[in-house]
Amino acid sequence: MSKQEYTITVYTENQIGLLNRIAIIFSRRKINVDSLNTSPTEVESVHRFTIVINETEDVVRKLCRQIEKQVDVLKAFYNTEDEIVWQEMALYKVPTDEIAEKVKVERLLREYGARAVTIRKDYTIFETTGHREETDRLVEFLEPYGLIEFVRSARVAVIKASSGFHEKLKQYEHAAPGDELIENEFLDKQDEVFTM
């Protein structure tokens, strides 16, 4: 199995210390997190973690099972890039004099979907959203004009095929225990071996 980018979505109760417990699961396995975002969901008191990693599907599946063992975790999903709609937001700080003199700002805004969020005498801040390749292209364009600072947010993602977590939560609440519990016991033992 080859590695690829996966987006893990974890639905949790909003409890202190949960982020640390989830981070430990990744660090014990020496898995680098490329992006991490937490936010409230459409369901009151339920939060969403969006975690991006580059791993094999087998490793990601085991990670999700291990994450679901945490007391405050309701459910964990993983998806490939083509199964989600995702965006990142980026801010770019450039010297106002340089950008005003040498760049047609209207063209910049049109071509890169950027907008000016702050214009001061000493610097201007532009904002754009998109995929990482799109935000990186604007970095390359602005570097010759004295790019002062660049920051990109973590990924936010929505699963394409999902009817929404609120509906899935109702399904989990009404589901009767079945064979899956036996399978999970077997998989839990595999996860223990995986953690060693």
Buried (B, 14 or more C-beta within 10 A) or exposed (E): EEEEEBBBBBBBEEEEEBBEBBEEBBEEBEBEBBBBBBEEBEBEEBBBBBBBBEBEBEBBBBBBBBBBEBEBBBBBBBBEBEBBEBBBBBBBBBBBBBBEEEBEBEEBBEEBBBEBEEEEEEBBBBBBBBEBEBBBBBEEBBEEBBBBEBEBBBBBBEBEEBEEBEEBBEEEEEEEEEEEEEEBEEBEEEBEEBEE
